Amino acid sequence: MPLSTELQLLLVTNDYATLRIVRSAAAQLGAGLACMATAESACDYIGRRKIDGIFVDLEIPAWEQIVDALRQGTFNHFAVVFACMTNRVVGKEALKRGAHVILHKPLSVGDVVSRVQSARELMIRERRRFFRHQVYLPVSLTVNGAPQHALMTNLSEGGMAVRVTQSLECSLLLDFAFQLRAGPVINGRGHVAWRDNQGMIGIGFQFIRDRGKDELLTWIRQQERLTPQHPSWGPASLTR
């Protein structure tokens, strides 16, 4: 199955009317929808799951924490934020913090559907950056001048998951190099985005040197055409 076009949305509200409208709109759009009632639970969710868009009810206490968590995070940094408001002053504050779309309460199903459809291409384009392609390739890592050999298990435009012989701390900067099968050598700088207890780490790409970025994108597009696969959700740099 090719890259899924089903959107993954999150709604943060404790207002039943808003919940009912957004849920109906998501059903019409064929989108997945998760619902949270507090800023704390929403921040926990977006720290663990990849989403395409989020509806934030600006009447939720500490709603600012949700938008800030998105913008300061890694793999949901570019998620589209739909701010649901009754107060224009608060709405302006949401835009300053990075909201993309303002929705006026009470919401209507038609308006929600229309706004999501307008932002759909942006969300799908961002999803493509993080779609994980399963590969098994040797990778050379260099951390503070010390080399280490690793094995890549999946790859995306945004990063890769690798198995290492020596555990590395999160946020650590490193250089990497690997050769795509029947393709060019890709090298650049990245950071450790996550690690587990089984010797796996996720590396987020900070930059790729020379023409490597274009060559990686060309290879990924070829994989999408030649090797359809299940849409594993979550960025390669962040999801096991």
C-alpha positions as a Markdown table, in Angstrom:
| # | Residue | x | y | z |
|---|---|---|---|---|
| 1 | Met | 0.0 | 0.0 | 0.0 |
| 2 | Pro | 1.4 | 3.4 | -0.9 |
| 3 | Leu | 1.9 | 6.4 | 1.4 |
| 4 | Ser | -1.5 | 6.9 | 3.1 |
| 5 | Thr | -3.4 | 10.1 | 2.5 |
| 6 | Glu | -5.5 | 9.6 | 5.6 |
| 7 | Leu | -4.8 | 12.6 | 7.9 |
| 8 | Gln | -4.1 | 12.1 | 11.6 |
| 9 | Leu | -5.6 | 14.9 | 13.6 |
| 10 | Leu | -5.7 | 15.8 | 17.3 |
| 11 | Leu | -8.4 | 17.8 | 19.1 |
| 12 | Val | -7.8 | 19.4 | 22.4 |
| 13 | Thr | -11.0 | 20.6 | 24.1 |
| 14 | Asn | -13.3 | 20.1 | 27.0 |
| 15 | Asp | -16.3 | 21.5 | 25.2 |
| 16 | Tyr | -18.7 | 18.9 | 24.0 |
| 17 | Ala | -20.2 | 21.0 | 21.2 |
| 18 | Thr | -16.7 | 21.5 | 19.7 |
| 19 | Leu | -15.9 | 17.8 | 20.1 |
| 20 | Arg | -19.1 | 16.8 | 18.3 |
| 21 | Ile | -18.4 | 19.2 | 15.3 |
| 22 | Val | -14.8 | 18.3 | 14.8 |
| 23 | Arg | -15.5 | 14.6 | 15.2 |
| 24 | Ser | -18.2 | 14.9 | 12.5 |
| 25 | Ala | -15.9 | 16.8 | 10.2 |
| 26 | Ala | -13.1 | 14.3 | 10.6 |
| 27 | Ala | -15.6 | 11.5 | 9.7 |
| 28 | Gln | -16.5 | 13.3 | 6.5 |
| 29 | Leu | -12.8 | 13.8 | 5.7 |
| 30 | Gly | -11.9 | 10.2 | 6.4 |
| 31 | Ala | -9.3 | 11.4 | 8.9 |
| 32 | Gly | -8.2 | 9.8 | 12.1 |
| 33 | Leu | -9.0 | 11.9 | 15.2 |
| 34 | Ala | -7.7 | 11.6 | 18.8 |
| 35 | Cys | -9.2 | 13.8 | 21.5 |
| 36 | Met | -7.6 | 15.2 | 24.6 |
| 37 | Ala | -9.2 | 17.3 | 27.3 |
| 38 | Thr | -6.2 | 19.0 | 28.9 |
| 39 | Ala | -3.0 | 20.7 | 27.8 |
| 40 | Glu | -0.9 | 18.2 | 29.8 |
| 41 | Ser | -2.4 | 15.2 | 28.1 |
| 42 | Ala | -2.1 | 16.9 | 24.7 |
| 43 | Cys | 1.6 | 17.7 | 25.2 |
| 44 | Asp | 2.2 | 14.1 | 26.3 |
| 45 | Tyr | 0.4 | 12.8 | 23.1 |
| 46 | Ile | 2.3 | 15.0 | 20.7 |
| 47 | Gly | 5.6 | 14.0 | 22.3 |
| 48 | Arg | 4.9 | 10.4 | 21.4 |
| 49 | Arg | 2.8 | 10.4 | 18.2 |
| 50 | Lys | 3.1 | 12.0 | 14.8 |
| 51 | Ile | 0.1 | 14.1 | 13.8 |
| 52 | Asp | -0.7 | 16.1 | 10.7 |
| 53 | Gly | -2.9 | 18.8 | 12.3 |
| 54 | Ile | -4.2 | 19.8 | 15.7 |
| 55 | Phe | -7.3 | 21.7 | 16.8 |
| 56 | Val | -6.7 | 23.7 | 20.0 |
| 57 | Asp | -9.6 | 25.1 | 21.9 |
| 58 | Leu | -8.2 | 28.4 | 23.2 |
| 59 | Glu | -10.5 | 28.2 | 26.2 |
| 60 | Ile | -8.4 | 25.3 | 27.5 |
| 61 | Pro | -6.3 | 26.3 | 30.4 |
| 62 | Ala | -2.6 | 26.6 | 29.4 |
| 63 | Trp | -3.4 | 26.2 | 25.7 |
| 64 | Glu | -0.1 | 28.1 | 25.1 |
| 65 | Gln | 1.9 | 25.1 | 26.3 |
| 66 | Ile | 0.4 | 23.0 | 23.5 |
| 67 | Val | 1.4 | 25.3 | 20.7 |
| 68 | Asp | 4.8 | 25.9 | 22.3 |
| 69 | Ala | 5.4 | 22.2 | 22.6 |
| 70 | Leu | 4.7 | 21.7 | 18.9 |
| 71 | Arg | 6.9 | 24.6 | 17.8 |
| 72 | Gln | 9.8 | 23.6 | 20.1 |
| 73 | Gly | 9.5 | 19.9 | 19.3 |
| 74 | Thr | 11.1 | 17.9 | 16.5 |
| 75 | Phe | 8.8 | 15.7 | 14.6 |
| 76 | Asn | 5.5 | 17.6 | 15.0 |
| 77 | His | 7.2 | 21.0 | 14.5 |
| 78 | Phe | 5.3 | 21.7 | 11.3 |
| 79 | Ala | 1.9 | 20.3 | 12.2 |
| 80 | Val | -0.9 | 22.6 | 11.1 |
| 81 | Val | -2.5 | 24.3 | 14.1 |
| 82 | Phe | -6.2 | 25.2 | 13.9 |
| 83 | Ala | -7.0 | 27.6 | 16.8 |
| 84 | Cys | -10.7 | 27.6 | 17.9 |
| 85 | Met | -11.6 | 30.9 | 19.6 |
| 86 | Thr | -14.3 | 33.1 | 20.9 |
| 87 | Asn | -11.9 | 35.9 | 22.0 |
| 88 | Arg | -10.2 | 37.8 | 19.2 |
| 89 | Val | -7.3 | 39.0 | 21.4 |
| 90 | Val | -6.6 | 35.4 | 22.4 |
| 91 | Gly | -6.8 | 34.5 | 18.7 |
| 92 | Lys | -4.1 | 37.0 | 17.8 |
| 93 | Glu | -1.9 | 35.6 | 20.5 |
| 94 | Ala | -2.3 | 32.1 | 19.0 |
| 95 | Leu | -1.3 | 33.4 | 15.6 |
| 96 | Lys | 1.8 | 35.0 | 17.1 |
| 97 | Arg | 2.7 | 31.7 | 18.7 |
| 98 | Gly | 2.5 | 29.8 | 15.4 |
| 99 | Ala | -1.2 | 28.9 | 14.7 |
| 100 | His | -2.0 | 28.6 | 11.0 |
| 101 | Val | -5.8 | 28.8 | 11.0 |
| 102 | Ile | -8.3 | 30.6 | 13.2 |
| 103 | Leu | -11.8 | 29.0 | 13.6 |
| 104 | His | -14.5 | 31.0 | 15.3 |
| 105 | Lys | -16.7 | 29.2 | 17.8 |
| 106 | Pro | -19.3 | 27.9 | 17.7 |
| 107 | Leu | -17.8 | 25.8 | 14.9 |
| 108 | Ser | -19.7 | 24.4 | 11.9 |
| 109 | Val | -18.9 | 21.1 | 10.2 |
| 110 | Gly | -18.7 | 22.7 | 6.8 |
| 111 | Asp | -16.2 | 25.3 | 7.9 |
| 112 | Val | -14.0 | 22.8 | 9.6 |
| 113 | Val | -14.0 | 20.5 | 6.6 |
| 114 | Ser | -13.2 | 23.4 | 4.3 |
| 115 | Arg | -10.3 | 24.6 | 6.4 |
| 116 | Val | -8.8 | 21.2 | 6.7 |
| 117 | Gln | -9.1 | 20.6 | 2.9 |
| 118 | Ser | -7.4 | 23.9 | 2.2 |
| 119 | Ala | -4.4 | 22.8 | 4.4 |
| 120 | Arg | -4.4 | 19.2 | 3.2 |
| 121 | Glu | -1.6 | 19.5 | 0.7 |
| 122 | Leu | 0.6 | 21.2 | 3.2 |
| 123 | Met | 0.0 | 18.4 | 5.7 |
| 124 | Ile | 0.5 | 15.6 | 3.1 |
| 125 | Arg | 3.8 | 17.2 | 1.9 |
| 126 | Glu | 5.1 | 17.4 | 5.5 |
| 127 | Arg | 4.1 | 13.7 | 6.1 |
| 128 | Arg | 6.2 | 12.7 | 3.1 |
| 129 | Arg | 9.3 | 14.1 | 4.8 |
| 130 | Phe | 8.8 | 11.6 | 7.6 |
| 131 | Phe | 7.5 | 8.4 | 5.9 |
| 132 | Arg | 9.8 | 5.6 | 6.9 |
| 133 | His | 11.4 | 3.3 | 4.3 |
| 134 | Gln | 12.7 | 0.0 | 5.7 |
| 135 | Val | 16.3 | -0.5 | 4.7 |
| 136 | Tyr | 19.3 | -2.3 | 6.1 |
| 137 | Leu | 22.5 | -0.5 | 5.3 |
| 138 | Pro | 25.9 | 0.0 | 7.1 |
| 139 | Val | 26.4 | 3.6 | 8.5 |
| 140 | Ser | 29.6 | 5.2 | 9.7 |
| 141 | Leu | 29.1 | 7.6 | 12.6 |
| 142 | Thr | 31.6 | 10.0 | 14.0 |
| 143 | Val | 31.1 | 11.5 | 17.5 |
| 144 | Asn | 33.7 | 14.0 | 18.8 |
| 145 | Gly | 36.2 | 12.5 | 16.4 |
| 146 | Ala | 35.6 | 8.9 | 17.5 |
| 147 | Pro | 34.2 | 6.6 | 14.7 |
| 148 | Gln | 31.5 | 4.0 | 15.2 |
| 149 | His | 29.9 | 1.5 | 12.8 |
| 150 | Ala | 26.2 | 1.1 | 12.9 |
| 151 | Leu | 23.3 | -0.6 | 11.0 |
| 152 | Met | 20.5 | 1.5 | 9.5 |
| 153 | Thr | 17.0 | -0.1 | 9.8 |
| 154 | Asn | 14.8 | 2.7 | 8.3 |
| 155 | Leu | 15.3 | 5.9 | 6.5 |
| 156 | Ser | 13.2 | 9.0 | 5.6 |
| 157 | Glu | 13.8 | 12.6 | 4.4 |
| 158 | Gly | 14.1 | 13.7 | 8.0 |
| 159 | Gly | 16.3 | 11.1 | 9.6 |
| 160 | Met | 17.1 | 7.4 | 10.2 |
| 161 | Ala | 16.9 | 4.7 | 12.9 |
| 162 | Val | 20.2 | 2.8 | 13.4 |
| 163 | Arg | 21.5 | 0.1 | 15.7 |
| 164 | Val | 24.7 | 1.1 | 17.4 |
| 165 | Thr | 27.4 | -0.8 | 19.3 |
| 166 | Gln | 28.0 | 2.0 | 21.8 |
| 167 | Ser | 25.0 | 3.9 | 23.3 |
| 168 | Leu | 24.9 | 7.6 | 22.5 |
| 169 | Glu | 23.2 | 10.3 | 24.6 |
| 170 | Cys | 20.1 | 12.2 | 23.3 |
| 171 | Ser | 20.8 | 15.6 | 21.6 |
| 172 | Leu | 24.4 | 14.6 | 20.9 |
| 173 | Leu | 25.7 | 15.9 | 17.6 |
| 174 | Leu | 27.4 | 13.6 | 15.2 |
| 175 | Asp | 28.5 | 13.1 | 11.6 |
| 176 | Phe | 27.2 | 10.3 | 9.5 |
| 177 | Ala | 27.9 | 8.6 | 6.1 |
| 178 | Phe | 26.2 | 5.8 | 4.3 |
| 179 | Gln | 25.9 | 4.6 | 0.7 |
| 180 | Leu | 22.5 | 3.8 | -0.8 |
| 181 | Arg | 22.2 | 0.6 | -2.7 |
| 182 | Ala | 23.2 | 1.2 | -6.3 |
| 183 | Gly | 23.4 | 4.8 | -5.3 |
| 184 | Pro | 25.6 | 7.6 | -4.0 |
| 185 | Val | 27.3 | 8.1 | -0.7 |
| 186 | Ile | 25.2 | 10.4 | 1.6 |
| 187 | Asn | 27.0 | 12.3 | 4.4 |
| 188 | Gly | 26.1 | 15.1 | 6.8 |
| 189 | Arg | 25.5 | 16.2 | 10.3 |
| 190 | Gly | 22.7 | 15.0 | 12.6 |
| 191 | His | 21.6 | 14.7 | 16.3 |
| 192 | Val | 20.5 | 11.8 | 18.5 |
| 193 | Ala | 16.7 | 12.3 | 18.8 |
| 194 | Trp | 15.9 | 9.2 | 20.8 |
| 195 | Arg | 17.5 | 6.0 | 22.1 |
| 196 | Asp | 16.2 | 2.7 | 23.7 |
| 197 | Asn | 17.6 | -0.1 | 25.8 |
| 198 | Gln | 18.1 | -2.5 | 22.8 |
| 199 | Gly | 20.9 | -0.5 | 21.1 |
| 200 | Met | 18.7 | 1.5 | 18.8 |
| 201 | Ile | 18.9 | 5.3 | 18.3 |
| 202 | Gly | 17.1 | 7.8 | 16.1 |
| 203 | Ile | 19.2 | 10.3 | 14.2 |
| 204 | Gly | 17.5 | 13.5 | 12.9 |
| 205 | Phe | 19.2 | 15.1 | 9.9 |
| 206 | Gln | 20.4 | 18.7 | 10.5 |
| 207 | Phe | 22.0 | 19.0 | 7.1 |
| 208 | Ile | 23.2 | 16.8 | 4.2 |
| 209 | Arg | 26.4 | 17.8 | 2.4 |
| 210 | Asp | 26.9 | 18.7 | -1.3 |
| 211 | Arg | 24.2 | 17.2 | -3.5 |
| 212 | Gly | 23.3 | 14.5 | -1.1 |
| 213 | Lys | 19.9 | 16.0 | -0.2 |
| 214 | Asp | 18.8 | 15.9 | -3.8 |
| 215 | Glu | 20.2 | 12.4 | -4.3 |
| 216 | Leu | 18.4 | 11.1 | -1.2 |
| 217 | Leu | 15.1 | 12.6 | -2.3 |
| 218 | Thr | 15.5 | 11.0 | -5.7 |
| 219 | Trp | 16.2 | 7.6 | -4.1 |
| 220 | Ile | 13.1 | 8.0 | -1.8 |
| 221 | Arg | 10.8 | 8.9 | -4.7 |
| 222 | Gln | 12.1 | 5.8 | -6.5 |
| 223 | Gln | 11.2 | 3.7 | -3.5 |
| 224 | Glu | 7.7 | 5.1 | -3.4 |
| 225 | Arg | 7.2 | 4.1 | -7.0 |
| 226 | Leu | 8.9 | 0.7 | -7.0 |
| 227 | Thr | 8.4 | -0.6 | -3.5 |
| 228 | Pro | 4.9 | 0.2 | -2.1 |
| 229 | Gln | 4.8 | -0.4 | 1.6 |
| 230 | His | 2.6 | -0.1 | 4.6 |
| 231 | Pro | 2.5 | 3.5 | 5.8 |
| 232 | Ser | 4.6 | 3.1 | 9.0 |
| 233 | Trp | 3.6 | 6.2 | 10.9 |
| 234 | Gly | 6.2 | 8.3 | 12.7 |
| 235 | Pro | 9.5 | 9.8 | 11.7 |
| 236 | Ala | 12.4 | 7.6 | 11.0 |
| 237 | Ser | 14.5 | 9.7 | 13.3 |
| 238 | Leu | 12.0 | 9.4 | 16.2 |
| 239 | Thr | 10.1 | 6.2 | 16.0 |
| 240 | Arg | 11.4 | 2.7 | 16.6 |
